[in-house]
Amino acid sequence: MGLKDELKKTIDNVGDAISELGHRGKAEAEQASREAAGDTMTPGEHVGSVLTEGKERILAEVDRTKREVRENV
């Protein structure tokens, strides 16, 4: 693999790592807001919050997986 390819891989990995951290942060914030709201959330708001948290965790895993695949190619 040439220097150009290594540089592109590194840049892509950094971008995915930053994206992963952002998604994990959003998931944690969603969970924290749900815990802070407690019983004041309606059932619909609670379900929406759980789904949003799940979506962010999945997106974080996608970014992590992309980095892992890139490293093993």
C-alpha positions as CSV (number, residue, x, y, z in Angstrom):
1,M,0.0,0.0,0.0
2,G,1.4,3.4,-1.0
3,L,1.8,6.5,1.1
4,K,-1.2,8.1,-0.6
5,D,-3.4,5.1,0.3
6,E,-2.1,5.1,3.9
7,L,-2.8,8.8,4.3
8,K,-6.3,8.4,2.9
9,K,-7.0,5.5,5.2
10,T,-5.7,7.5,8.2
11,I,-7.9,10.5,7.3
12,D,-10.9,8.2,6.9
13,N,-10.2,6.5,10.2
14,V,-9.9,9.8,12.0
15,G,-13.2,11.0,10.5
16,D,-15.0,7.9,11.5
17,A,-13.6,8.0,15.0
18,I,-14.8,11.6,15.4
19,S,-18.2,10.6,14.0
20,E,-18.4,7.6,16.4
21,L,-17.6,9.8,19.4
22,G,-20.3,12.3,18.3
23,H,-22.9,9.5,18.0
24,R,-21.9,8.0,21.4
25,G,-22.1,11.4,23.0
26,K,-25.6,12.0,21.6
27,A,-26.7,8.6,22.8
28,E,-25.4,9.3,26.3
29,A,-27.0,12.7,26.3
30,E,-30.3,11.2,25.3
31,Q,-30.1,8.6,28.0
32,A,-29.2,11.3,30.6
33,S,-32.1,13.5,29.5
34,R,-34.5,10.6,29.9
35,E,-33.1,9.9,33.4
36,A,-33.4,13.5,34.3
37,A,-36.9,13.9,33.0
38,G,-38.0,10.7,34.9
39,D,-41.8,10.4,35.1
40,T,-42.4,13.8,33.5
41,M,-42.0,12.3,30.0
42,T,-45.0,11.0,28.3
43,P,-44.9,7.4,27.1
44,G,-44.5,8.6,23.5
45,E,-41.6,10.9,24.5
46,H,-40.0,8.0,26.3
47,V,-40.3,5.7,23.4
48,G,-38.9,8.4,21.0
49,S,-36.0,9.0,23.3
50,V,-35.2,5.3,23.5
51,L,-35.3,5.0,19.8
52,T,-33.1,8.0,19.3
53,E,-30.6,6.6,21.7
54,G,-30.6,3.3,19.9
55,K,-30.2,4.9,16.5
56,E,-27.2,6.9,17.8
57,R,-25.6,3.8,19.2
58,I,-26.1,1.9,16.0
59,L,-24.5,4.7,14.0
60,A,-21.6,4.7,16.4
61,E,-21.1,1.0,15.8
62,V,-21.3,1.5,12.0
63,D,-18.4,4.0,12.2
64,R,-16.4,1.6,14.4
65,T,-17.0,-1.2,12.1
66,K,-15.9,0.8,9.1
67,R,-12.6,1.5,10.8
68,E,-12.2,-2.1,11.7
69,V,-12.9,-3.3,8.1
70,R,-10.5,-0.7,6.7
71,E,-7.8,-1.9,9.0
72,N,-8.2,-5.5,8.0
73,V,-8.3,-5.0,4.2
